[in-house]
Amino acid sequence: MKTNRITELFGIKYPIIQAGMIWASGWKLASEVSEAGGLGIIGAGSMYPDVLREHIQKCKKTTSKPFAVNVPMLYPDLDKIMEIIIEEKVPIVFTSAGNPKTWTPHLKSHDIKVVHVVSSVKFALKSQEAGVDAIVAEGFEAGGHNGREETTTFTLIPMVKKELSIPLIAAGGIASGSGILAAMILGADAAQIGTRFVACEEASSHINFKKEVIKAQEGDTRLTLKELAPVRMLKNKFYQDIEKLYSTSPTKGDLQDLLGRARAKKGMFEGDLEEGELEIGQISGLINEILPAKKIVENLIAEFEAAKIEACAIEF
């Protein structure tokens, strides 16, 4: 692969970004992806401030390559999280679920590169105006929390590209080298990949959850709970309970009561496949084995190069 705006911006070898997924993206995964030539990301969304500091310090000890921290801006201890990121000199921060104007200038004043995750052209432009260095445009195929627009990745990318002047990272429904190539042909400078890295040896997600991911088939995930915060999950008992509640025309409060607290932790980290929230993307239907992160990156690059040759051979 040749260098491009994203590889130059982050100082990485390949335009492969590992998503900062809650309960899956600890220091082990982030450092392995960075060592393999991509950009590893520690997911701060499931960490208390002192736990995040520990993960950052361990990541710095195990890789000299650039890595990032993903910060959902709904986090209750956001000030402490940002303080730790600055103190530990994290080079790159991915922000999501909030207004990028709030923290971008402060982070950039400390020489931290800032990337914001969006699900629409409107918020991509607002993020660019806020001064971020790059955008992640995420389609609704993605696992976990999504935008409300339900725009698919391959519809969203060219729309955002048309309006944007800063580097663009595609996310949602990408787990292969051919998927990365397709996203780049549509205008992306890189791909952010989550679901494929959930089912890897270094992910901190529970082995029960990893096994469910590789068992998943087409149609086994669904975007739901849009009244609270849209989330894509596997159809387990908890999902069926949500569907039963919807049949009674529930209030937002009813849905919140059913969701309760720590559902994602229960499913993804503790391995409760019945009562837990199993957040994963539609592309799980293409994943059928648990691999080391380094092997996943190697496979993605080999597939990308093969797809380029194949694409050149296509006749119209």
N, C-alpha and C positions, 0 to 999 in steps of 0.2 A: 504493500500500500504506500502511496505517496503521502507526504505531509499535506495538511490542509489547515484551514483556519482554526479548527478545534484542537488538532494535535499540537499546533504551534502555540495556541493560547495556554494549554495546560502543560505542555512539555512532555507529552506522552507519545508512544510509538504508534498505537493504533487508535482509530476513532470509535472505540468501544467504551461505553460508560456503564458501569454496574450500578443499578438503581439503589437508592438508600432505603431499603424496605424495612419496615418495623419488624422486630423479632427475628430477622434473618441476616441483617447486615452489620455484623460485628467486625472487630479488628482483623480477625483471621481471614475472613472473606475479602475485605478491602485490601489488605496487604498482598494477598495472593493475586488478585486481579491486577493491582498496580505493578507487581513484580513481573507479571506476564505481558505487560505492555499496554494494558488498558488503564482506565481511571477507576480505582476502587473507591467506594463511598461508605462511610460509617453512617448508619441510620440513627439519628439522635432521637427520633420520635418515640422510641420505647426505652429511653434511658434517663435516669436521674442525672443531675449535673455531675456528681462525683463519679458515677459509672462511665459517663461520656469521657471525662478526663482520663480515666484508666484506659479506655479503648484507644483514645488518641495517642497516649504515651506508648502503649504496646505496639500500635501500628507504626509509629516512628522508629521503634527499635527493630522492627522486622522488615522494613523496606525503606530504602533511600529515595524511592520514586515518589512523585506527587500523588496525593490522595485528597479526598474531600470529605466534608460532613454535610449530610442533608438535615435541614432544620424545618419542620412544619411550624409555621409561625403562630399556630394556636396553642403552642406549648405553654403551660402555666409558669414555668421558671425560665422564660425566654431571656431575660436580662442575664441570668447566671450562665446560661448556655453560651450566649454570645461572648460573654467575658472570658469563659474558658477557652473558646475557639481562638480568641485574640491572644490570650496569654500563652497558649500552646503553639501559636504561629501556624495554624492550619492554613495551607495555601489557597484552598478553594472551598467555597460554601454554596450549596444548592439550597435555595429557599422555596417554600411552597405554602399553600393554604393561608395566604395573607397578602398584605399590601407591600410590594417590594420597596416602595419609597421609605418605609419605616427604618430599614436597616442597611440598605445598599450603600448610601454615602458613608456611614460610619465604618462599615467593613472595608470599603475601598480605601478609606483614609489610613487603614492599617495594612495596605498592600495585599488585601485578600481579594481574589477574583470571585465575582458573584454571578450565579446562574439562577434564574427563576423558572419554576415549572408552571405552565399554563395549559388551558384546554380550549382556547379560542383566539382568534385574531385580535379581538378587542383587548384582551389582557396581555397578549404578546406586545402590542404597541404601547400599552401603559408601562410594561416592564422595561421596554427599550427607553422610554422617556425617563424612567427612574434611574437609568444609568447602568443597568446590569451589563455584564460582559457577553452573555449568551443566553439563549432561551431553550428550554425543553418544551416542545409542543407534544402533548400526550393525548392520544386518542382514547376513546372509551373502551377499546378492547383490553386496556391495561387492567391488571389486578389492583386490589386495594381501593383507595378513595379516588374518585374520578370527578371530572367536571360535570355540570348538569346539562351541557349541550348535546351530549351523545354523538359527537362528531367523530367519525372514524379517523384513524391515523393517516391513511393515504388520501383522505379528503382534506384533512387539516394541514398537512405539511406544505403542499403547494400554495394553499391560501395564505399561510403565514409567511412563506418564503417571498411571495409577491410583495408583501408590505414591509418586510424586515430588512435592515441593513447589517445587523450584527449576526454572528454565527448561530446556527440553528441545529438543535439536537432532536431527533425523532424518537418518540417513545410510544409503546403500546402495541402489542401483537408482533414483536420482533424477537426471534429466538434462533435465527439461522443467518449464515453469511449471505444467502440470496435475499433475505429480508433486509439486511443492512444495505446491500447494493440497491434494492428497489427504493428504499427510503432516500438514499443519496441521489439517485436519478431524479427523484421528485423534488430535490432541493436541499435535503438535510446535509449537514457537514459531519454528522456522527449519529450513532444510535445509542440510546439508553436502554439497557436490557435488565429486566427484573426477574420474571418468572423462570427463565432458564437458570439463573443463578440461585434461585430458591432451592432447586433440586441439585445442589452440589455439596460435596463433602464438607467444605469449610463453612457453609451457611449455618448460622446459629438456630435456624428453625428446627423443630423436633423431627426426628426420623419418621414418626407416624405421619406427619404432615407431608414430608418429602415423598413418601411412598404413595400418598393419595394424589399428589401432583402427577407422578409418572403413570398412575392408573387412569387419570382423567381423559375423557374423550370429548369430541365435539359436542357442544351443548350442555356440558356439565357445570358451567359457571353461569352466573346471572348477576346483572347490576340491579341492586335493590336499595331500600331505605333512602330513597331520594328526598324524602321530607326532612331527613336529618342531615346526612351527608352521603351522597351516592357511593356505594361500595360494591365492588365485584368480588364474589365469593363462590366457592364450591357449594353444590346443592347437597347439604347434609341435613341432619335432623333440625339444627337451629334454623337453617334456611326454610325448611318446611313449616316450622313454627311461625316464622314471619309471614309466609303465604297464608296460613290459616288465620292469622290476625288480620291480614288485609281483607279477607272475606267478610269481616265484621265492620268495615268502614272505620278503622281506628283513628283516634286523634294522634297528633304528634307526640303527646305525652304517653299514650299507650305504647307507641313504638319505642320510645325512650325507655320505658319501664321494662319492656321485653329485652331490649339490648343490654341494659344494665351496665356494669363496668367490667373491663378487662376481658371482653369476649375474644378479642384478637389474641391476647396473650394466652388465654386458655386453649385456643385451638392451635395456633401456629408455634408457640413456644413450649407449651406444656403437653401438647399432643392429644387433647380431648377432641376426637373426631366427631362426636355427637353434639355436644353443647357449645363447642368453640366456633369462632368466626374464622373461616379458612380462606383468607384473601389470596386470590391468584388470578392470572389473566387467562383470556381465551386461548392463547397460544399453548397452554398446558397440554392441549390435545395432541401436540406434535412432540412432546417430550416423553421419553420412555426409559431413561436411565439416569441414575445419580452418578455424576462424574466429578473429578477434582476441578477446581476453578481454572487452573492452568490449562487443562485439557480442553475445557469449554472454549477458552480464548483461542487456543490453537485450532480447534475445529471451526470456529467462526471465521478465522482468517483463511483457512484452506477452502471452506465453502464459498467465501467471498471471491477468491481468485478463480475458482472453478466456474462460478456463476458469471463472472465477467467474460470468460472465454465462451461460455454457452450463449450469452446474450449477443456476442459479436457474430455468432454463427446463425442467428435467427434471420430468416428471409421474409420479406413482406411482399 
